């Protein structure tokens, strides 16, 4: 693969959040016993993604992993409330629409359904 093709491949894989590229989410080998179960680890990854202001695709990735690890949609949404005092309300509010999309919830439609009274 030539230099141009290699950098293009790297950028393409980063753009689609190909976790194999950087080994993201890798678990310890069989000789090591993780202290955290897969669900807790995945929920922490969602929290970290929100706290650092990750892109929507990163939120989607971490949310999908959390759901696959057995987290509920309620648990994932509660992350926003749990980290708000540390990450800041602005960061949490900014992440809410992306997290909602990752959970297949249309916040805009939900806001339209609110009773104005």
C-alpha positions, 0 to 999 in steps of 0.5 A: 500500500502506497503512502497516499493510500495508507493515510487515506485508509487510516483516515477512513477507518478513523472516520468510521471509528474502526476500533481495530485500528487503535485497539479501542475496547480491548480486554485483558488476555486470559491470564488477566482477570478484569476487575470490571465486568463488560457492562460496567466497562461499556457504561464507563466508555459511554460516560468518558465519551460524553465527558470529553465531548466525543463526536456522535459516531463515538457516542453511537459506538460506545452506546451500542457496546453498552447495549450489547453488554447488557446495559439498559437504555435507562442505565445509559441515560442515567449516565448523563445525570451521574456525570453532570456534576463532574463533566459539567451541565453544558457538556451533558446537555450537548451530548444528550441529542447524540446519545438520544439518537444512539438510543433511537429516540427522537428528542425533537419529536419528543419536545413537540409532544410536550403540552405547552401548559 
